[in-house]
Amino acid sequence: MAEEFITNPEVRGSPDGSGDKDSAKTKPTFYKFLVTTIDVIIKGKVQDAEDEYGVDAEYVQFDGDIQARLDDDDTAFLLNVTSKEIPIDNDDDDDKPKTKFVQDGIKVSKSTFLQKLYDEQQRTNTKFLACVHGFQVEPHVWMSEIKKIQTSNPDAVPYTTIPVIWPSVGKAVGIIDLDRKYDKEQKIAAQAGVALAAMTESDGTSSTEDISISLLCHSMGNRVLLMFAQMAPEAKRFDHVFMVAADVWEEVFNERVITDTWCQPPWNYTNYFKDSGLRLCNMLKDNGKIHVVHYPKDIALLSSHYWENRRNRLGRHGTAAQDKLGRLDRRVEDKLVDVDLSNDTVEVLKQDTVLSHGYYGMPKLIDYYSSVLGGD
């Protein structure tokens, strides 16, 4: 297993249960591989390294302050990414020192990035787990957070994590601001899925056919996932998909949603998922599964339930209830695995004492990821 990053302490406190950018005091974090839809700033061309990084490689930098554009379809494939805390000018009246986190890396072409993944897989016999964050998560926080998945038991974890980072509009202050930013980040998440889909092949082939890669999507990151599935050509891309605390409608795998034959009053008729659940299932490689991890006392998703026209969230209810009602599309039934954490309240609360939502890194789930990915 390749050494992937330098240590960081845990951070907590965001509305997503994944940390607070103001509370994190970390050492530099390093990742060999990272994907982002945040607009990167070009710092210079990589010289005399065409054999290593390709002819178009560039040094770039990005941070969480860079604003999202709702028409943005750019995706940056980065190598050797370092996240570090740097001092900045204090424009406030107080004399307190201020800092921010910036990420530096090397931007390469998609083909070079995939070749690097393939070479790493051949060299170390690793698999890859691309991790997509949720609502209001800053880049350095997500990089710090998923490192514990990798480092919890290095001998047992058969995969290398890859952060997948999309823009946030910043920390909300108060319930009104939270409501406004929740709506905006839903749109940004959807556009991130469009951007990632734009980088896929138009001929229906899969560039990851020879690379063992799975996805872990947390909270609103599952909206990124489903929009990707809706927009990208169907091809066998992923070994497995873990939908953890998914902030999407519980009916995304139901026949009436996939076929768009359900009936709702006009003021509540918004079927933006359409056949994305089916399309996602069709993107699994042979024997692959979608693992729906849910916890019924998730407070964050209870709030989303009301914000989203009282539509139950998949991350609270899972697929079992819809299965019992006979609503699941028969074409997806054998692809879904319902992972119910109802009996794991103590462990969930150890991960997120406030919202019972940011539990993607709990030991039981880390063991579960390893078991699933190691069993292929």
N, C-alpha and C positions, 0 to 999 in steps of 0.2 A: 504493500500500500504506500503510495507516494505521500511524503510529508506535505501537507497542504496549507497550513497556516500557523501563525504564532498565537500563543495563548491570549485569551481575553476573559475578564470576569463576566458573570451574568449581569444582565440589566433588565429591569422590569418597569412597567408603569404606563404604557401607551394604551389608548382606547382599544387597540387590537390585542392587548395582552402580551405584546412582544417587546416592550421596553419603552424608554423615554429618552429622547435625544439629549435632553438637558441633564439626565442623571448619569449618563455613561461616561466614565473616565477610563479609557482603555489604552493599552499599548497598541502599536501598529498591528493590523491584521493583514494577512497575505493569503490570496487565493490564486491558484494557477489558472482557473477558468471562471469567467463571470459573463453574464449576458444582461444588458440593460436597454430599456427603451427611453431612458433619460437622455436628453441631448448632451453629448459630450463636447468638451472644449479641446480643440486641437492645439497641442503645445509644440509640435515639431515632428518632422519626419524621422523615422528610424533609419539610420545610415549604416551601410556596410553589413546588413544582416538579412539580405534577400533570401538566402538559403534557409534561414531560421524562421522568418516571419512573412515572407512574401514581399512583392515590390511595392505594395501600397500601405505597408504598416506605418502607423503613426502613434506618437506618444500623446495620450489624451488625459483629461482630468474631468471629473464630474462630482457634484455634491447634491444634497437634498434640497438646496435652495433654488435649483434650476427649475423653472416653471414648466408644467406640462402644456402641450398644445393639443387641442382636441382633434386636429387634423394631422397629427404627427404619425408617420408610418415608418420611422427610422428605428433600426435595431443595431446596437453596437455589440460586437463579439470581442471580448477582451481577454488578454493573457497577462499573467503576472501582476495582478491587481493588489495594490496596497492601500489600506484605509488608515489614515492617521489624523490626529487632532492637532490643529495649528492655531496660534494666536491670531486674533483679528483686532482691528481698531474698535474702540469703544466709543460710540457716538452718544451714549447716555450721559446723564449728569453725574452718575456715580463713578468711582475710580476702580470698580471691580474689573479684573481682567476678563476678557471674553475670548472664547475659542469657537471653532467650528471644525467639522470633520470633512475631509476631502479624500477622494479616491483617485489614485493615479494608476494607469495601466497602459498596455499596448493594444491598440485597436488593429485587428487583422480582418481579412476577408472571411466570409462564412466557410469557404472551402478550406482555408488554412486552419481555422478553428476546429472544424470537424476532423481534419487530418491529425491535429494535435491530440484530440480526444481518442481517436483510433490508436495512435502510437502509444499513448499512455495506457490504454486498455491492454494492448499487446505486451507492453513492457512490464506492467505490474499486476496484470490479471484482475484489475479492478472493474467494477461497474460504476455507473454514474446515477446520482439522484439530483435532478434539477429541482430547486426549491423556490416556490413563488410565494411571496409574502402577501399580507392582507392590508386592511385599512390603516392609514396613518403610521406607516413604518418607514423610518429613515434608512438609507443605504447602509451606514456603518452599524446600525442596530441589527439589521437582518444578517449581515456578515458575522457579527458577533454571536447572534443567537443560534444560528444553525451549526456553529462550530461545535457546540456541545453534543449535537447528534453524532458528529464525526468522532469526537474524542472520548465519548462516554465509555466505550469499550473497543478500542482500536483493533483488538484481535478478533472480535466477533462481527464487526461491521464490514460487509463485503462491498462497500461502495464509496465513491468520492462525491461529496456534495458540491453542487454548482449553484451559487446564488443567482436568481433571476429577479431583477429589480426594476420596478416601474415607478413613475413619479408620484409623489404625495403633495398635497396642497398645504401641508404643514399642520401643526398641532392645533386642535380646536380649543376655543376658550368659551365655555358655557354651552347650554343645550341648543340654543338657536344657531350658534356657529357650527356646532357638531352636526346638526341636521343639514345645514347648507353644504358643509364640506363632505358629508356622507354622500349626498346626491352627486356632487361634482366628482368625487373619486370613483363612484360607480361608472361614470362616463369615461374617466381616464383609464380605469381598469379595462373597460370594453375596448378602448382604442389601443391599449397595450396588446390585447389579443389580436387585433387587426394588424398591428405592426409586426408581431411575431409571425403571423400567418403570411404576411407579404414576403417573408424571407424563405418560404418553402418552395418546393419545386412545382411548376405549373403543369407538368406532364403526368402527375399522379404517382410519381416514384417517391421513394423515401431516402433521404440522405443519411438517415440514422439506421438503415437496415443492418449494417455491420457493426453498429455501436450499441452496447447494452446500456440503455438509458431509461430511467423511470422518472415520474414526476411526483412531487409532494406540493400540494397547493393548500394554503391555509386561508380560511375566512374569505374575504373578497378576492383573494387570488384565484378562487374558483370561477369567478366571473371572467377573469383573464383567460382561464383555461377553456371555458365554454365558448367564448367568442372566438378563440383560436380554432376550436373544433368546428365552429360554424363557418369560418372563412377559409380555412386551409383545405387543399385538396385531400380527399381521403386516401390514406396510405398507411401501411403498418409501420408505426413510428416508435411506440413505447412498449417496454416490457410490462410495466405496471403503472397505475395511477393511484395515488393516495389523496383522497378529498377529505381534508381534516377540518372540522368545524366549518363546513361549507356555508357561506352566506349567499346561497342561491335557493330558489324555490324547491321544495321537496318533490315536486312533480316533474322534474326535468327528464326523468327516464320513463314517464308514463306515456301510454299510447296516444291518449287524447291530446297531449301537448306536442308530441313528436309529429303526429299527423295533422295537427292544427284543426281538430274537429271538436273541441270543447266549447261550451257555451258559458259566457260571462256577461254581466251587464256592461253597457258601453263605457261607463266610467271606470271600469276595472279590466278592460280588455287590452292587455299588453302581453302578447306572447313573444317576448324577445328571445326566448331560448329556442323555440321551434324544434328542429330536429337535431340540435347540437348534442343532446345526450346520446342519440343513436350514432351520430358521426364520430363522437369520441370513442365509443365502443369499437367502431370499425377501424380506429387507429391503433388498436392494441395488436401487438405481435401474437403469434400462436401461443396459447395457454396463458395469455395475459389477463389481468383482472383489474377492475376499478374497485378500490377499497374505500367504502364510505364510512368514515370514522365520525361518530356523533356522541353528544352528551346532552341529555334532556334538560339539564338545569343550567344550560349555557345562558347567562344573563345578557351578554352582548347580542346574541341572536334573538332573544326575546324582544329586545328593542327593535331589531331589524324587522321582526314579524309585523310590528305596528307601522313602521316606516314604509314597508312594502305592501300596503293594502291588506294587512292581516294574512298574508300568505306564509304558511309554515316554512321554516328554513330547514334545508336538508341536514345541516349540521346539528340540529336538535332532535330530529325525528328519524333520520336514516331512511332506508328503503323498505324495511320490514313491514311497516304499516300499510304502505301502498301495495306491497306484494299480497298481503292478506285480503285487500279489497279487490284484487285482480286487475289493478290498473297498470301495472308495469307492461311495457311493450315486450311482447314475447321474444323479439329479436335481441333484447339486451339482458334478459333474465339470467342467463348463464354466465354473464360477464361481471355481475355485481356481487360484492362481498360486503355484508352489513357488519360493521364493527361497533358494537354497542358498549359504551363505557358507563352505563347506568350504575354499575356496582363498584365504580372506581372513584367515588367522590373524594376520598381522602387524598389520593394521588393527584387528581385534577386540581384540587385546591392548593397543593404544594407548588404547582406550577403557576397558578393564577388565582390569588386569594380574593380578587375583587370581582372579576367578571366570569370566572370559570370558562374561559375561552382560549387562552394561549397555552394549550396543553400539548401541542405538537411534539414537544421534546421530553415528555414524561417517559421514564424508564421502560414502562410496559410497551409503549408505542415504538420506542427505539429498538427494543427486542423484536417487536412485530415486523418493523421494516426489514431488519436483518434477516429474520426467518423467511420472509417472503422473497426477498431478493437473493438470498443465499440458496434458496431451494430450486432455482431454475437450472 
